Amino acid sequence: MDTIWWPSLDKGGPVKHQALKRSIQEAIGSGVIAPGYRLPPVREVAWRLGVTPGTVARAYKDLVEQEVLRAVVGRGTFVAEPDLPAPLPALIDASGTGQDGRMLNLRTAQVADVGQGKMLHDLLKNLPDPPPGAYVSYPGPEADAKLRGLLAEWFAAPAHGPVDPEDVVLTSGAQHGMVVLLQALLHGPRPVVLTEELAYPGFRHAAALVRAEITGIAFDGEGLLPEALDRACRETGAQLLCTSAEAHNPTTIRTSPERRAQIVSIARQYNLQIIDDDCFRSDAGEDASYRRLAPERSWVVTTLSKTLSPDLRLGAILAAPGRVALPRVAAQQQFFGLSRPTVSLAEAALSGGLAERVRDAVLEVQGRRLAILRSRLAPWQPRTREGVPFAWLDLPRGWRPSSLSRAAEAEGIRLKPADEFALIDGRAPSAVRIALTGLREDAAFEMAIDRLAALLAAPPQVMEV
């Protein structure tokens, strides 16, 4: 009886080395081969499967680089022992806010300060007394039922289709919601996640937490390129796509309805799940979201951080009807549920009108700042969108993101260059993102934009070497 485990070409598509990788990954993930198991030699696998030794060697090499396998000179290739992930960089940007002589912050796309801190503090002080038995047990699904109903109404949009309270999973912010979904949906030792080749850094940090490999997809002014997405699905066996259809961070691009339909068709062909980061949606929207177009494979992640307060740490996953079990179980196994004070404060803010008043004031600030930016930077045609708290600026000839960032810091301004949105092995265009709401006062924002305009108008004359 043959006791050696042999990889196969049955899964992974027409690219043979990818099929081999998928076979090995699934065998590890299912426990068929355990840490320390020695894989068959390259030439024997090649002879058995009728492929070249180079094909097998490439599959082994890729998995060694991904730390799924371990190569030992003179002994062979082994299934690697599980290891703890390396520490991740912080997601929070500690840039100054431009007050009291600090740096003028055009870097951080945070919620505008319209006095919501005091409003929420006053509301917290005046919350009604809790019912008998409160604060002596862990939170359960019934404890946040009212809040889920309020958020179902708050996030309801024609684009998403009907949202029932039972479709909502509460999370500690959108980033946490992203991690919950990755943990719930991905399988195998080294799954592949796709996203735009320029993307919110939180996507790659969330992928790293679940030990997933992330691959960038090219896009244009209408969204992800279908041919690039199809190729990546075919070559990598990706399980999941993280994208932002309504307001891509950092470019503000909205994926066109035609492009969304093409993406859904590809996702169905390759059994690809879709996570739609909807944190920067500012209107009800009419273009059908992935949740409405492909409810059997789509999930929305959203938050109150961009319209009320990031300090509240309140996000939500909007599942399609009947599909909430996976993320709800994953969330409950992580943290049981949101704390009672958070739930009570959010309920009061949403039901009493405070959240709506703050949102309207935030959007008013963004509108004023957007008008200033469009006027002062008109010669350089920044890409902007109503309701989106940042702009995307392709740099004029003579400037590079690094050199402009250094020159801006010398003028007391913080910017976010394009390379901070690029994947580790990706390329970044010559562009910067400009945040509208990192400064409290309009006057400080106007000063920062005027200084930036002066820099853009006078690019360096000496070529850097």
Secondary structure, 3 states (H helix, E strand, C coil): CCCCCCCCCCCCCCCHHHHHHHHHHHHHHCCCCCCCCECCCHHHHHHHHCCCHHHHHHHHHHHHHCCCEEEECCCEEEECCCCCCCCCCCCCCCCCCCCCCCCEECCCCCCCCCCHHHHHHHHHHCCCCCCCCCCCCCCCHHHHHHHHHHHHHHCCCHHHCCCCHHHEEEECCHHHHHHHHHHHHCCCCCCEEEEECECCHHHHHHHHHCCCEEEEECEECCEECHHHHHHHHHHHCCCEEEECCCCCCCCCCCCCHHHHHHHHHHHHHCCCEEEEECCCCCCCCCCCCHHHHCCCCEEEEEECCCCCCHHHCCEEEECCCCCCHHHHHHHHHHHCCCCHHHHHHHHHHHHCCHHHHHHHHHHHHHHHHHHHHHHHCHHHCCECCCCCCEEEEECCCCCCHHHHHHHHHHCCEECEEHHHHECCCCCCCCEEEEECCCCCCHHHHHHHHHHHHHHHCCCCCCCCC
